[in-house]
């Protein structure tokens, strides 16, 4: 995956055009999160799934059919410009990709994000990228939703990761320039369709 190169002058112009913003937050509404989230969606900073030691598991596993569409719904509880990415781990959350390569600019407060790479087309294990691109503050917290294509595989316990990349944001520790949520999925392949190639063979022990 190649990074996006933006000329310095253009980077500065883009940065100046976007006003400073508060810490962004989002809540995963569909599918159900693997942990209990607060009204703002916390915890969500740490990769890959936002967990902290005191996080309470929701114990929800969403059953879905492989080769079908999965409804994705998020609530951006605190606005920030940026976009979303969705990835799928079959056996281990270590299979989830690192956060996207980010173009930065230096400020007196330290590095600030300008833009991040978007995979087009997505490369496994990413299944959707560049979702819900937005750069204008809404009048109220915004709900975003779409249908995401699932691979036709058998996976008793997959991890679906949804991250929010934040433009014009300071570097978080942990979490970098992204916030992270996950959901546990149980995927049963559609027998009427061929299995999708390129995915690991599921062992049913993803975590």
N, CA and C of each residue as an Amber inpcrd file, in Angstrom:
protein
   621
   0.8350000  -1.1870000   0.0000000   0.0000000   0.0000000   0.0000000
   0.8740000   1.2420000   0.0000000   0.6240000   2.1470000  -0.9180000
   1.4380000   3.3340000  -1.0510000   0.8190000   4.4960000  -0.2910000
   1.6720000   5.3370000   0.2870000   1.1700000   6.5190000   0.9820000
   0.8460000   7.6100000  -0.0160000  -0.0170000   8.5330000   0.4240000
  -0.3970000   9.6590000  -0.4160000   0.5830000  10.8000000  -0.1670000
   1.1700000  11.2950000  -1.2070000   2.1120000  12.3920000  -1.0880000
   1.3950000  13.7040000  -1.4160000   1.4020000  14.6370000  -0.4760000
   0.7450000  15.9180000  -0.6700000   1.7920000  17.0260000  -0.5620000
   1.8870000  17.9220000  -1.5500000   2.8530000  19.0100000  -1.4640000
   2.6700000  19.8130000  -0.1850000   3.7660000  20.3410000   0.3370000
   3.7260000  21.0740000   1.5960000   2.7650000  22.2510000   1.5270000
   2.8110000  23.0030000   0.4310000   1.9360000  24.1790000   0.3090000
   0.4750000  23.7770000   0.3470000   0.1390000  22.6570000  -0.3290000
  -1.2340000  22.1940000  -0.3390000  -1.6300000  21.6800000   1.0370000
  -0.7060000  20.9980000   1.7110000  -0.9820000  20.5060000   3.0490000
  -1.3420000  21.6490000   3.9820000  -0.5640000  22.7350000   3.9220000
  -0.8110000  23.8790000   4.7870000  -2.1520000  24.5200000   4.4590000
  -2.4490000  24.6270000   3.1660000  -3.7120000  25.2360000   2.7600000
  -4.8920000  24.4100000   3.2380000  -4.7880000  23.0850000   3.1200000
  -5.8660000  22.2140000   3.5660000  -6.0450000  22.3110000   5.0740000
  -4.9420000  22.3720000   5.7860000  -5.0110000  22.4480000   7.2390000
  -5.6660000  23.7440000   7.6810000  -5.3250000  24.8440000   7.0090000
  -5.8830000  26.1320000   7.3800000  -7.3720000  26.2080000   7.1130000
  -7.8310000  25.4080000   6.1630000  -9.2380000  25.4670000   5.7750000
 -10.1400000  24.7330000   6.7520000  -9.5600000  23.8820000   7.6150000
 -10.3560000  23.1050000   8.5500000 -10.1520000  23.6480000   9.9540000
 -11.2080000  24.1060000  10.6310000 -11.0620000  24.6640000  11.9650000
 -10.6680000  23.6090000  12.9730000 -10.0210000  24.0440000  14.0500000
  -9.6600000  23.1220000  15.1100000 -10.9150000  22.5060000  15.6880000
 -10.8280000  21.2380000  16.1130000 -12.0100000  20.5460000  16.5950000
 -11.6970000  19.8240000  17.8920000 -12.7690000  19.3900000  18.5750000
 -12.6270000  18.6620000  19.8150000 -12.2590000  17.2110000  19.5320000
 -11.9560000  16.4720000  20.5890000 -11.7070000  15.0540000  20.4360000
 -12.9420000  14.3890000  19.8290000 -12.7380000  13.6390000  18.7710000
 -13.8690000  12.9410000  18.1420000 -14.2120000  11.6920000  18.9430000
 -15.4570000  11.2680000  18.8130000 -15.8940000  10.0130000  19.3970000
 -16.9680000   9.4170000  18.5030000 -17.0340000   8.0620000  18.4690000
 -18.1360000   7.4410000  17.7720000 -18.5690000   6.1830000  18.5090000
 -19.8220000   5.8100000  18.2840000 -20.4170000   4.6550000  18.9290000
 -20.8340000   3.6640000  17.8440000 -20.4780000   2.4020000  18.0190000
 -20.8730000   1.3590000  17.0820000 -22.2630000   0.8600000  17.4680000
 -23.2350000   1.1080000  16.5730000 -24.6170000   0.7180000  16.8420000
 -24.9720000  -0.6310000  16.2140000 -24.5560000  -0.8560000  14.9670000
 -24.7860000  -2.1210000  14.2740000 -23.5490000  -2.4820000  13.4690000
 -23.0940000  -3.7380000  13.5880000 -23.5280000  -4.7720000  14.5340000
 -23.1430000  -4.4050000  15.9620000 -23.6690000  -5.1280000  16.9080000
 -23.4360000  -4.8060000  18.3140000 -21.9610000  -4.9060000  18.6700000
 -21.5040000  -3.9770000  19.4670000 -20.1080000  -3.9540000  19.8910000
 -19.7920000  -5.1440000  20.7890000 -18.5350000  -5.5470000  20.7650000
 -18.0950000  -6.6660000  21.6100000 -17.9180000  -6.2610000  23.0650000
 -17.8990000  -4.9500000  23.3380000 -17.8180000  -4.4580000  24.7100000
 -18.9520000  -3.4690000  24.9520000 -19.2270000  -3.2100000  26.2140000
 -20.2430000  -2.2300000  26.5840000 -19.6490000  -0.8380000  26.4220000
 -20.2720000  -0.0260000  25.5790000 -19.7760000   1.3210000  25.2980000
 -20.5800000   2.3660000  26.0770000 -19.9130000   3.4590000  26.4140000
 -20.6050000   4.5680000  27.0630000 -21.4440000   5.3220000  26.0330000
 -22.1660000   6.3380000  26.4710000 -22.9880000   7.1220000  25.5540000
 -22.1470000   7.7710000  24.4670000 -20.8930000   8.0770000  24.7690000
 -19.9980000   8.6780000  23.7710000 -19.2960000   7.6260000  22.9230000
 -19.3890000   6.3580000  23.3340000 -18.7320000   5.2810000  22.6090000
 -17.4440000   4.8010000  23.2460000 -17.0810000   5.3550000  24.3930000
 -15.8560000   4.9210000  25.0650000 -16.0320000   3.5320000  25.6810000
 -14.9120000   2.7700000  25.7960000 -13.5410000   3.0670000  25.3720000
 -13.3590000   2.8170000  23.8760000 -12.4480000   3.6010000  23.2320000
 -12.2990000   3.4810000  21.7890000 -10.9330000   3.9020000  21.2440000
 -10.0260000   4.3500000  22.0880000  -8.7520000   4.8570000  21.5720000
  -7.7980000   3.7570000  21.1400000  -7.5950000   2.7560000  21.9790000
  -6.5220000   1.7920000  21.7490000  -6.8390000   0.8500000  20.5970000
  -5.8480000   0.6290000  19.7210000  -5.9730000  -0.3760000  18.6650000
  -5.7900000  -1.7700000  19.2850000  -6.4040000  -2.8280000  18.7250000
  -7.2180000  -2.7540000  17.5140000  -8.7050000  -2.5720000  17.7610000
  -9.1480000  -2.7470000  19.0370000 -10.5910000  -2.7980000  19.3000000
 -11.0580000  -1.8760000  20.4170000 -10.2110000  -0.9280000  20.8140000
 -10.6370000   0.0740000  21.7830000 -10.6760000  -0.3640000  23.2200000
 -10.2760000  -1.5850000  23.5090000 -10.4490000  -2.1270000  24.8500000
  -9.4760000  -1.5340000  25.8550000  -9.9270000  -1.4290000  27.0820000
  -9.0810000  -1.1160000  28.2280000  -9.3090000  -2.2290000  29.2430000
  -8.3970000  -2.4040000  30.2190000  -8.5410000  -3.5330000  31.1480000
  -9.8980000  -3.5970000  31.8490000 -10.4880000  -2.4470000  32.1230000
 -11.7520000  -2.4400000  32.8570000 -12.9860000  -2.5450000  31.9640000
 -12.7810000  -2.6880000  30.6410000 -13.9170000  -2.7880000  29.7180000
 -14.7370000  -4.0380000  30.0250000 -16.0650000  -3.9080000  29.9040000
 -16.9720000  -5.0190000  30.1790000 -17.4240000  -5.6480000  28.8690000
 -17.1780000  -6.9390000  28.6660000 -17.6340000  -7.5940000  27.4300000
 -19.1560000  -7.5600000  27.3190000 -19.6510000  -7.3790000  26.1020000
 -21.1010000  -7.4130000  25.8940000 -21.6090000  -8.8410000  25.7230000
 -20.6920000  -9.7600000  25.3440000 -21.0280000 -11.1660000  25.1000000
 -22.0180000 -11.3440000  23.9570000 -22.0650000 -10.3670000  23.0500000
 -22.9620000 -10.4510000  21.8910000 -22.1730000 -10.9400000  20.6830000
 -22.6690000 -11.9940000  20.0580000 -22.1130000 -12.4890000  18.8020000
 -23.2120000 -12.4030000  17.7440000 -22.9660000 -11.6070000  16.7040000
 -23.9610000 -11.4070000  15.6530000 -23.8220000 -12.4970000  14.6020000
 -24.9170000 -13.2300000  14.3450000 -24.9140000 -14.3040000  13.3540000
 -25.2940000 -13.7360000  11.9880000 -24.4700000 -14.0260000  10.9860000
 -24.6900000 -13.4930000   9.6440000 -24.3970000 -14.5750000   8.6110000
 -24.8720000 -14.3320000   7.3800000 -24.6380000 -15.2580000   6.2760000
 -23.5140000 -14.7390000   5.3980000 -22.5460000 -15.5860000   5.1140000
 -21.4500000 -15.1910000   4.2400000 -21.9500000 -14.8550000   2.8420000
 -21.2340000 -13.9590000   2.1660000 -21.6120000 -13.5580000   0.8250000
 -22.7970000 -12.6220000   0.7770000 -23.2240000 -12.1320000   1.9460000
 -24.3630000 -11.2200000   2.0180000 -23.9020000  -9.8490000   2.4930000
 -24.8570000  -8.9420000   2.5810000 -24.5640000  -7.5970000   3.0620000
 -24.7610000  -7.5230000   4.5780000 -23.8400000  -6.8520000   5.2470000
 -23.9510000  -6.5930000   6.6780000 -24.2880000  -5.1230000   6.8770000
 -25.3270000  -4.8370000   7.6510000 -25.6910000  -3.4390000   7.8860000
 -24.7580000  -2.8480000   8.9400000 -24.1230000  -1.7500000   8.5790000
 -23.2040000  -1.0410000   9.4610000 -23.8170000   0.3020000   9.8350000
 -23.8110000   0.5950000  11.1210000 -24.4030000   1.8450000  11.5960000
 -23.5660000   2.3960000  12.7430000 -23.1240000   3.6270000  12.6100000
 -22.3320000   4.2750000  13.6590000 -22.9400000   5.6330000  13.9780000
 -22.7540000   6.0580000  15.2000000 -23.1740000   7.3860000  15.6390000
 -21.9300000   8.1660000  16.0130000 -21.6640000   9.2640000  15.3120000
 -20.5210000  10.1060000  15.6540000 -20.9720000  11.0530000  16.7560000
 -20.6700000  10.6730000  17.9840000 -21.1870000  11.4100000  19.1320000
 -20.5220000  12.7630000  19.3080000 -19.2620000  12.8650000  18.8980000
 -18.5450000  14.1510000  18.8790000 -17.9110000  14.2860000  17.5040000
 -18.2680000  15.3430000  16.7970000 -17.8450000  15.5210000  15.4000000
 -16.3430000  15.6640000  15.2440000 -15.8490000  15.0810000  14.1510000
 -14.5210000  15.3830000  13.6580000 -14.4670000  15.0360000  12.1790000
 -13.8040000  15.8400000  11.3390000 -13.6950000  15.4820000   9.9250000
 -12.8870000  14.2050000   9.7550000 -13.2370000  13.4430000   8.7240000
 -12.4990000  12.2170000   8.4700000 -13.3320000  11.2000000   7.7250000
 -13.0050000   9.9120000   7.9310000 -13.7340000   8.8340000   7.2750000
 -13.5470000   7.5470000   8.0770000 -14.2030000   6.4740000   7.6110000
 -14.2150000   5.2030000   8.3340000 -13.6850000   4.0710000   7.4590000
 -13.1810000   3.0230000   8.1420000 -12.6700000   1.8320000   7.4610000
 -13.1580000   0.5910000   8.1990000 -13.4270000  -0.4840000   7.4410000
 -13.9200000  -1.7340000   8.0290000 -12.9950000  -2.8770000   7.6160000
 -12.6260000  -3.7130000   8.5890000 -11.7570000  -4.8680000   8.3190000
 -12.2970000  -6.0820000   9.0600000 -11.8440000  -7.2550000   8.6390000
 -12.3430000  -8.5060000   9.2110000 -11.1800000  -9.4360000   9.5410000
 -11.1340000  -9.9040000  10.7930000 -10.1320000 -10.8860000  11.2260000
 -10.8250000 -12.2200000  11.4240000 -10.2420000 -13.2810000  10.8970000
 -10.8650000 -14.6060000  10.9620000 -10.4590000 -15.3680000  12.2160000
  -9.1730000 -15.4190000  12.5170000  -8.7020000 -16.2360000  13.6310000
  -8.0540000 -15.4630000  14.7740000  -7.5550000 -14.2950000  14.5020000
  -6.8590000 -13.5400000  15.5330000  -6.9440000 -12.0520000  15.2220000
  -7.0840000 -11.2510000  16.2240000  -7.1060000  -9.7990000  15.9990000
  -5.7560000  -9.2830000  15.5270000  -4.7340000 -10.1370000  15.6490000
  -3.4330000  -9.7840000  15.0820000  -3.5070000  -9.7190000  13.5610000
  -4.5450000 -10.3230000  12.9590000  -4.7310000 -10.2660000  11.5170000
  -5.2380000  -8.9020000  11.0570000  -5.7800000  -8.1110000  11.9650000
  -6.3040000  -6.8000000  11.5880000  -5.1660000  -5.8880000  11.1380000
  -5.4060000  -5.0700000  10.1280000  -4.3320000  -4.2170000   9.6140000
  -4.0000000  -3.0810000  10.5730000  -2.8120000  -2.5440000  10.4300000
  -2.4640000  -1.3560000  11.1990000  -3.3230000  -0.1860000  10.7310000
  -3.3580000   0.8570000  11.5160000  -4.1060000   2.0480000  11.1200000
  -3.5240000   2.6160000   9.8340000  -4.3320000   3.3260000   9.0480000
  -3.8570000   3.8020000   7.7430000  -2.6680000   4.7530000   7.8460000
  -1.7980000   4.6960000   6.8230000  -0.6730000   5.6310000   6.7350000
  -1.2290000   7.0500000   6.6580000  -0.6760000   7.9250000   7.4580000
  -1.2380000   9.2680000   7.6010000  -0.2530000  10.3420000   7.1780000
  -0.7660000  11.3250000   6.4400000   0.0090000  12.5290000   6.1290000
  -0.1530000  13.4940000   7.2970000   0.9550000  14.0340000   7.7840000
   0.9410000  14.9220000   8.9450000   1.4980000  16.2960000   8.6010000
   1.2020000  17.2500000   9.4390000   1.8670000  18.5510000   9.4080000
   2.2930000  18.8680000  10.8420000   3.3890000  19.5830000  10.9880000
   3.8700000  19.9450000  12.3160000   3.3080000  21.2980000  12.7200000
   2.8770000  21.3910000  13.9680000   2.3740000  22.6330000  14.5230000
   3.1030000  22.9000000  15.8320000   2.8350000  24.0420000  16.4180000
   3.4850000  24.3480000  17.6990000   3.0120000  23.4130000  18.8090000
   1.8990000  22.7180000  18.5640000   1.3780000  21.7600000  19.5400000
   1.7870000  20.3230000  19.2040000   2.5900000  20.1660000  18.1450000
   3.0140000  18.8340000  17.7480000   2.3740000  18.4270000  16.4340000
   2.5140000  17.1520000  16.0290000   1.9850000  16.7140000  14.7330000
   0.4570000  16.7410000  14.7020000  -0.0700000  17.1260000  13.5320000
  -1.5110000  17.1170000  13.2880000  -1.7660000  16.3200000  12.0090000
  -2.8270000  15.5280000  12.0050000  -3.1640000  14.7280000  10.8290000
  -3.8130000  15.6020000   9.7640000  -3.5280000  15.2970000   8.4950000
  -4.1330000  15.9970000   7.3720000  -5.0050000  15.0420000   6.5700000
  -4.4620000  13.8800000   6.2280000  -5.1610000  12.9090000   5.4120000
  -4.5720000  11.5350000   5.6590000  -5.3220000  10.4880000   5.2820000
  -4.8280000   9.1210000   5.4120000  -5.1260000   8.3550000   4.1370000
  -4.3170000   7.3290000   3.8800000  -4.5290000   6.5000000   2.6980000
  -5.8840000   5.7960000   2.7750000  -6.5210000   5.6810000   1.6260000
  -7.7660000   4.9350000   1.4820000  -7.5260000   3.8390000   0.4430000
  -7.7860000   2.6120000   0.8040000  -7.5720000   1.4960000  -0.1140000
  -8.7150000   1.4300000  -1.1270000  -8.3700000   1.5240000  -2.3950000
  -9.3660000   1.4560000  -3.4600000  -8.7720000   0.6880000  -4.6420000
  -9.1720000  -0.5710000  -4.8190000 -10.1560000  -1.3140000  -4.0100000
  -9.5440000  -1.7900000  -2.6960000 -10.3760000  -2.1350000  -1.7250000
  -9.8510000  -2.6280000  -0.4450000  -9.0500000  -3.9040000  -0.6220000
  -8.0130000  -4.0450000   0.2000000  -7.1540000  -5.2280000   0.1830000
  -7.3710000  -6.0190000   1.4700000  -7.6100000  -7.3420000   1.3390000
  -7.8520000  -8.1660000   2.5180000  -6.7770000  -7.9460000   3.5760000
  -7.1850000  -7.8340000   4.8440000  -8.5160000  -8.0720000   5.4010000
  -9.4380000  -6.8500000   5.4430000  -9.0710000  -5.7370000   4.8210000
  -9.9870000  -4.5930000   4.7380000 -11.1000000  -4.9460000   3.7560000
 -12.3510000  -4.7090000   4.1520000 -13.4780000  -5.0100000   3.2690000
 -14.2270000  -3.7510000   2.8190000 -13.9490000  -2.6110000   3.4400000
 -14.5360000  -1.3370000   3.0010000 -13.6690000  -0.2120000   3.5390000
 -13.4670000   0.8230000   2.7310000 -12.6070000   1.9320000   3.1520000
 -13.1430000   3.2370000   2.5590000 -12.8060000   4.3390000   3.2220000
 -13.2480000   5.6420000   2.7580000 -14.7300000   5.8840000   2.9640000
 -15.3320000   5.1930000   3.9340000 -16.7580000   5.3570000   4.1840000
 -17.0530000   6.6690000   4.9110000 -18.2100000   7.2400000   4.6020000
 -18.7640000   8.3810000   5.3330000 -17.8010000   9.5800000   5.3900000
 -17.1320000   9.8720000   4.2920000 -16.2250000  11.0200000   4.2800000
 -17.0300000  12.2960000   4.5510000 -16.5580000  13.0940000   5.5030000
 -17.2980000  14.2980000   5.8950000 -16.3370000  15.3390000   6.4590000
 -16.6090000  16.6020000   6.1290000 -15.7020000  17.6900000   6.5120000
 -16.4540000  18.9470000   6.9470000 -17.7510000  18.8120000   7.1820000
 -18.5630000  19.9300000   7.6410000 -19.2720000  19.5300000   8.9240000
 -19.1860000  20.3650000   9.9500000 -19.8000000  20.0390000  11.2310000
 -21.3240000  20.0520000  11.1180000 -21.9920000  18.9580000  11.4830000
 -23.4550000  18.9300000  11.4270000 -24.0620000  19.6810000  12.6120000
 -25.3360000  19.9610000  12.5110000 -26.0170000  20.6930000  13.5800000
 -26.1760000  19.8360000  14.8350000 -26.1840000  18.5160000  14.6700000
 -26.3390000  17.5940000  15.7950000 -25.5330000  16.3380000  15.5040000
 -25.2950000  15.4870000  16.5170000 -24.5470000  14.2510000  16.2780000
 -25.1270000  13.4710000  15.1070000 -24.2270000  13.0070000  14.2250000
 -24.6410000  12.4140000  12.9610000 -24.5710000  10.8920000  13.0000000
 -25.6290000  10.2560000  12.4960000 -25.6280000   8.8100000  12.3190000
 -25.2830000   8.4860000  10.8750000 -24.3510000   7.5600000  10.6830000
 -23.9620000   7.1100000   9.3480000 -24.2680000   5.6270000   9.2410000
 -24.8030000   5.2050000   8.1010000 -25.0620000   3.7810000   7.9210000
 -24.9660000   3.3910000   6.4530000 -24.6000000   2.1280000   6.2470000
 -24.4670000   1.5720000   4.9070000 -24.4640000   0.0560000   5.0260000
 -24.4920000  -0.6270000   3.8860000 -24.3630000  -2.0850000   3.8620000
 -22.9770000  -2.4430000   3.3380000 -22.3110000  -3.3450000   4.0330000
 -20.9510000  -3.7720000   3.6930000 -20.9780000  -5.2270000   3.2530000
 -20.3140000  -5.5250000   2.1500000 -20.2910000  -6.8890000   1.6150000
 -19.3690000  -7.7800000   2.4450000 -19.9170000  -8.8980000   2.9270000
 -19.1240000  -9.8750000   3.6600000 -18.5920000 -10.9420000   2.7050000
 -17.4230000 -11.4900000   2.9980000 -16.9300000 -12.6020000   2.1790000
 -17.7570000 -13.8580000   2.4400000 -17.8320000 -14.7250000   1.4670000
 -18.5490000 -15.9910000   1.6470000 -17.5830000 -17.0080000   2.2430000
 -17.5350000 -17.0270000   3.5680000 -16.6420000 -17.9100000   4.3150000
 -17.3990000 -18.4650000   5.5150000 -16.8410000 -19.5100000   6.1110000
 -17.3240000 -20.0150000   7.3970000 -16.3820000 -19.5090000   8.4830000
 -16.9500000 -18.8650000   9.4580000 -16.1140000 -18.2800000  10.5140000
 -16.9300000 -18.2290000  11.8020000 -16.7530000 -19.2030000  12.7010000
 -17.5510000 -19.2520000  13.9260000 -17.3940000 -18.0280000  14.8190000
 -16.2000000 -17.4170000  14.7850000 -15.9890000 -16.2400000  15.6240000
 -14.9920000 -15.3000000  14.9590000 -15.5140000 -14.4660000  14.0850000
 -14.7020000 -13.4380000  13.4290000 -14.7530000 -12.1420000  14.2330000
 -13.7850000 -11.2870000  13.9740000 -13.7960000  -9.9460000  14.5440000
 -13.9490000  -8.9320000  13.4300000 -15.0210000  -8.1590000  13.4700000
 -15.2150000  -7.0460000  12.5520000 -14.7040000  -5.7800000  13.2270000
 -13.7550000  -5.1230000  12.5870000 -13.1890000  -3.8840000  13.1450000
 -13.6970000  -2.6840000  12.3460000 -14.1440000  -1.6550000  13.0650000
 -14.5360000  -0.3910000  12.4480000 -13.6800000   0.7030000  13.0740000
 -12.9340000   1.4310000  12.2280000 -12.1300000   2.5300000  12.7620000
 -12.5490000   3.8420000  12.1200000 -12.3700000   4.8920000  12.8740000
 -12.6170000   6.2520000  12.3920000 -11.2810000   6.9760000  12.2870000
 -10.8880000   7.3310000  11.0550000  -9.7110000   8.1750000  10.8990000
 -10.1250000   9.6260000  11.0820000  -9.3170000  10.3790000  11.8360000
  -9.6210000  11.7780000  12.1280000  -8.5960000  12.7010000  11.4820000
  -9.0540000  13.5460000  10.5740000  -8.1940000  14.5770000   9.9950000
  -8.1090000  15.7520000  10.9590000  -7.0120000  16.5170000  10.8300000
  -6.7910000  17.6960000  11.6780000  -6.9380000  17.3550000  13.1610000
  -6.1950000  16.3450000  13.5560000  -6.2630000  15.8610000  14.9350000
  -4.8670000  15.6490000  15.4640000  -4.6530000  15.9360000  16.7220000
  -3.3780000  15.6530000  17.3530000  -3.2040000  14.1540000  17.5650000
  -1.9640000  13.7260000  17.7530000  -1.6720000  12.3120000  17.9280000
  -2.1150000  11.8590000  19.3100000  -2.9510000  10.8130000  19.3470000
  -3.4100000  10.2360000  20.6050000  -2.4410000   9.1610000  21.0590000
  -2.2890000   9.0270000  22.3550000  -1.5110000   7.9270000  22.9120000
  -2.3740000   7.2090000  23.9400000  -2.8790000   6.0200000  23.6930000
  -2.6770000   5.2450000  22.4620000  -3.7030000   5.6400000  21.4000000
  -3.5830000   5.0460000  20.2440000  -4.6140000   5.2030000  19.2390000
  -4.2360000   5.9870000  18.0130000  -3.1590000   6.7770000  18.0870000
  -2.7460000   7.5330000  16.9150000  -3.8270000   8.4840000  16.4440000
  -4.1520000   8.4240000  15.1600000  -5.1480000   9.3200000  14.5810000
  -6.4690000   8.6060000  14.3100000  -6.6560000   7.4590000  14.9310000
  -7.8890000   6.6990000  14.7070000  -8.5080000   6.2800000  16.0310000
  -9.8450000   6.1100000  15.9900000 -10.5720000   5.4790000  17.0940000
 -11.0630000   4.1260000  16.6000000 -11.2740000   3.1980000  17.5290000
 -11.4480000   1.7890000  17.1670000 -12.6190000   1.1480000  17.9030000
 -13.4330000   0.4000000  17.1440000 -14.4630000  -0.4500000  17.7350000
 -14.4610000  -1.7920000  17.0120000 -14.9560000  -2.8240000  17.6870000
 -15.0480000  -4.1510000  17.0920000 -16.3720000  -4.8000000  17.4480000
 -16.7320000  -5.7970000  16.6350000 -17.9130000  -6.6220000  16.8900000
 -17.5460000  -8.0660000  16.6110000 -18.1240000  -8.9820000  17.3840000
 -17.9210000 -10.4140000  17.1600000 -18.9970000 -10.9140000  16.2030000
 -18.5760000 -11.6010000  15.1350000 -19.4870000 -12.1530000  14.1430000
 -19.3300000 -13.6660000  14.0600000 -20.4460000 -14.3550000  13.8390000
 -20.4380000 -15.7640000  13.4960000 -20.9710000 -15.8580000  12.0680000
 -20.0670000 -16.1870000  11.1220000 -20.4180000 -16.1900000   9.7040000
 -20.5900000 -17.6260000   9.2130000 -21.7500000 -17.8920000   8.6110000
 -22.0020000 -19.1810000   7.9780000 -22.0830000 -18.9660000   6.4770000
 -21.2440000 -19.6650000   5.7330000 -21.1920000 -19.4720000   4.2860000
 -22.5130000 -19.8540000   3.6200000 -22.8410000 -19.1340000   2.5720000
 -24.0000000 -19.4410000   1.7370000 -23.6110000 -20.5990000   0.8170000
 -24.2510000 -21.7590000   1.0140000 -23.8840000 -22.9640000   0.2630000
 -24.1760000 -22.8440000  -1.2260000 -25.0090000 -21.8770000  -1.5920000
 -25.3380000 -21.7080000  -3.0100000 -24.2990000 -20.8880000  -3.7610000
 -23.3170000 -20.3660000  -3.0450000 -22.2820000 -19.5330000  -3.6500000
 -20.9070000 -20.1500000  -3.4210000 -19.9620000 -19.9060000  -4.3050000
 -18.5980000 -20.4090000  -4.0760000 -17.9490000 -19.6890000  -2.9020000
 -17.0960000 -20.3930000  -2.1900000 -16.3610000 -19.7740000  -1.0920000
 -15.3750000 -18.7520000  -1.6460000 -15.2120000 -17.6500000  -0.9330000
 -14.2500000 -16.6350000  -1.3430000 -12.8460000 -17.0930000  -0.9830000
 -11.9370000 -16.9030000  -1.9060000 -10.5530000 -17.3130000  -1.7090000
  -9.7470000 -16.1800000  -1.0750000  -8.6200000 -16.5630000  -0.4870000
  -7.7150000 -15.5730000   0.0760000  -7.8430000 -15.3890000   1.5670000
  -8.9280000 -15.9200000   2.1610000  -9.1290000 -15.7790000   3.6000000
  -8.5620000 -16.9900000   4.3250000  -8.0570000 -16.8200000   5.5600000
  -7.5580000 -17.9730000   6.3240000  -8.6850000 -18.9660000   6.6260000
  -8.3260000 -20.2000000   6.8770000  -9.2940000 -21.1910000   7.3390000
  -9.6020000 -20.9240000   8.8020000 -10.8740000 -20.7930000   9.1060000
 -11.2600000 -20.4230000  10.4650000 -11.0820000 -21.5810000  11.4360000
 -10.5820000 -21.2590000  12.6330000 -10.4580000 -22.2520000  13.6980000
 -11.5180000 -22.0540000  14.7670000 -12.2120000 -20.9030000  14.7120000
 -13.2630000 -20.6270000  15.6890000 -12.7680000 -20.0510000  16.9870000
 -11.5370000 -19.5290000  16.9990000 -10.9510000 -19.0380000  18.2440000
 -10.4870000 -17.5940000  18.1420000 -11.0620000 -16.7930000  17.2640000
 -10.6000000 -15.4160000  17.0950000 -10.7530000 -14.6440000  18.3890000
  -9.7110000 -13.8610000  18.7320000  -9.7910000 -12.9880000  19.9060000
  -8.6790000 -11.9560000  19.8270000
